[in-house]
Amino acid sequence: MTETLQRPASALLPPLQLGPITVTTPVILAPMAGITNTAFRRLCREYGGGLYVNEMVTARALVERRPESLRIIKHEPDEVPRSVQLYSVDPVTTGHAVRMLVEEDRADHIDLNFGCPVPKVTRKGGGSALPWKIRLFEAIVSTAVREAAKANIPVTVKMRKGIDEDHLTYIEAGKVARDSGVAAVALHGRTARQHYSGQADWSAIATLRESLPDIPVLGNGDIWSAEDAVRMVEQTGVDGVVVGRGCQGRPWLFGDLQAAFDGREDRHRPDLPMVSATLLRHAEMLIPYFDGDERKAMQDIRKHVAWYFKGYPVGSALRTQLVTVETMAQLQDLLGQLDQSIGYPGEAVEGPRGRAGSPKKVHLPEDWLESQELNEDQREMIKAAEVDTSGG
Ligand SMILES: Cc1cc2nc3c(=O)[nH]c(=O)nc-3n(C[C@H](O)[C@H](O)[C@H](O)COP(=O)(O)O)c2cc1C
């Protein structure tokens, strides 16, 4: 399974090998709940090579075949490789979910989510709280790897630095994941406590790269431009980059990343008509994603409006109407009112976008930090805990 693109001699990095999958341009679209569905992934894929991960799906909900979970793991026929991110707190459910993906031929790559910092998740010991319980982490990862190996499907893990600066887990968890047979480890250079605040710690990414010389390490956090991605590669030595918020409202960032990774300097500088046409197409593609439910598609596109138009002089009245849009016809009408002569505004559209904020208390199960082993109560909780959730 190989992208058709050949890397030019000026390429920044060699292809990323994940088991049988060759990711020719080692750029990964970060899984983002509520964002990286088939519609958004298609827009991104059209601009460049890479690996495009879907939104996380809860293992339990998947095994129970909840319609929303089956929607989340959908891929378009031309989407290769099909990448699915699983969230799970328990090895048994992880095993069932991976087996289901394998037996029903629903994925070519599986990523495991150990980075989610939202209270609903960490309170149950999941996401970024989980690697602290290192034996539980090992059991989940090795179960996933074992089940996926039956179809030669590579498994990767995505994690944060740890719970907080006093409870860092990334080096130990990285080594355990490697020893369990993962194809690569991705690190978001923040702790759970940091949520999306401050700056991602790229030096931690460099440390992980040095600590795991034998498998690919992927760096994640605060890549807002192709230049940032190149800097991350140069500063940390990673084998690939994972890009999240930087592409919200800017799927063409993947074109810029492709160019930069090919050693070229051309970049997208979209004028307002291009942005507005992309938003419209995004909305159109959300309708089939929601099985023809136009209302749901419009609700979904609303959250993208501010990202698409960040830095463009779109009046506040029009913005307000766009974020309450109810029908495709109304959306077309509103976009038609934009001043089509507005060009690329420059710096105003660049830089950070999406979630930010300040550090937050990490909600954890009782006595979670007292030991890296599970106590009896925690073991019981984990068995029952597979929450129905979404978020990063
Ligand atoms: C809206 C949103 C949803 C997210 N959902 C997920 C998710 O489902 N799984 C996951 O591993 N990370 C999730 N994340 C985290 C991102 O994958 C990424 O690690 C994080 O945003 C840092 O990368 P960035 O600085 O490039 O955005 C989410 C982030 C955002 C902003």
Ligand as a Chemical Component Dictionary entry (heavy atoms), coordinates in Angstrom:
data_LIG
# 
_chem_comp.id                   LIG 
_chem_comp.type                 NON-POLYMER 
_chem_comp.pdbx_formal_charge   0 
_chem_comp.three_letter_code    LIG 
# 
loop_
_chem_comp_atom.comp_id 
_chem_comp_atom.atom_id 
_chem_comp_atom.alt_atom_id 
_chem_comp_atom.type_symbol 
_chem_comp_atom.charge 
_chem_comp_atom.model_Cartn_x 
_chem_comp_atom.model_Cartn_y 
_chem_comp_atom.model_Cartn_z 
_chem_comp_atom.pdbx_ordinal 
LIG C1  C1  C 0 -11.226 20.072 18.311 1  
LIG C2  C2  C 0 -10.153 19.072 18.653 2  
LIG C3  C3  C 0 -10.461 17.725 18.713 3  
LIG C4  C4  C 0 -9.467  16.793 19.009 4  
LIG N1  N1  N 0 -9.776  15.460 19.006 5  
LIG C5  C5  C 0 -8.784  14.537 19.193 6  
LIG C6  C6  C 0 -9.038  13.151 19.052 7  
LIG O1  O1  O 0 -10.156 12.727 18.732 8  
LIG N2  N2  N 0 -7.999  12.298 19.264 9  
LIG C7  C7  C 0 -6.736  12.737 19.605 10 
LIG O2  O2  O 0 -5.822  11.918 19.784 11 
LIG N3  N3  N 0 -6.474  14.046 19.713 12 
LIG C8  C8  C 0 -7.451  14.939 19.489 13 
LIG N4  N4  N 0 -7.159  16.275 19.534 14 
LIG C9  C9  C 0 -5.757  16.696 19.744 15 
LIG C10 C10 C 0 -5.050  16.869 18.405 16 
LIG O3  O3  O 0 -4.994  15.648 17.706 17 
LIG C11 C11 C 0 -3.621  17.406 18.599 18 
LIG O4  O4  O 0 -2.889  16.482 19.364 19 
LIG C12 C12 C 0 -3.595  18.744 19.308 20 
LIG O5  O5  O 0 -4.552  19.624 18.776 21 
LIG C13 C13 C 0 -2.198  19.381 19.237 22 
LIG O6  O6  O 0 -1.808  19.546 17.900 23 
LIG P1  P1  P 0 -1.922  20.985 17.174 24 
LIG O7  O7  O 0 -1.122  21.963 17.986 25 
LIG O8  O8  O 0 -1.363  20.749 15.803 26 
LIG O9  O9  O 0 -3.360  21.343 17.178 27 
LIG C14 C14 C 0 -8.136  17.226 19.272 28 
LIG C15 C15 C 0 -7.848  18.590 19.218 29 
LIG C16 C16 C 0 -8.823  19.514 18.904 30 
LIG C17 C17 C 0 -8.442  20.956 18.830 31 
# 
loop_
_chem_comp_bond.comp_id 
_chem_comp_bond.atom_id_1 
_chem_comp_bond.atom_id_2 
_chem_comp_bond.value_order 
_chem_comp_bond.pdbx_ordinal 
LIG C1  C2  SING 1  
LIG C2  C3  SING 2  
LIG C2  C16 DOUB 3  
LIG C3  C4  DOUB 4  
LIG C4  N1  SING 5  
LIG C4  C14 SING 6  
LIG N1  C5  DOUB 7  
LIG C5  C6  SING 8  
LIG C5  C8  SING 9  
LIG C6  O1  DOUB 10 
LIG C6  N2  SING 11 
LIG N2  C7  SING 12 
LIG C7  O2  DOUB 13 
LIG C7  N3  SING 14 
LIG N3  C8  DOUB 15 
LIG C8  N4  SING 16 
LIG N4  C9  SING 17 
LIG N4  C14 SING 18 
LIG C9  C10 SING 19 
LIG C10 O3  SING 20 
LIG C10 C11 SING 21 
LIG C11 O4  SING 22 
LIG C11 C12 SING 23 
LIG C12 O5  SING 24 
LIG C12 C13 SING 25 
LIG C13 O6  SING 26 
LIG O6  P1  SING 27 
LIG P1  O7  DOUB 28 
LIG P1  O8  SING 29 
LIG P1  O9  SING 30 
LIG C14 C15 DOUB 31 
LIG C15 C16 SING 32 
LIG C16 C17 SING 33 
# 
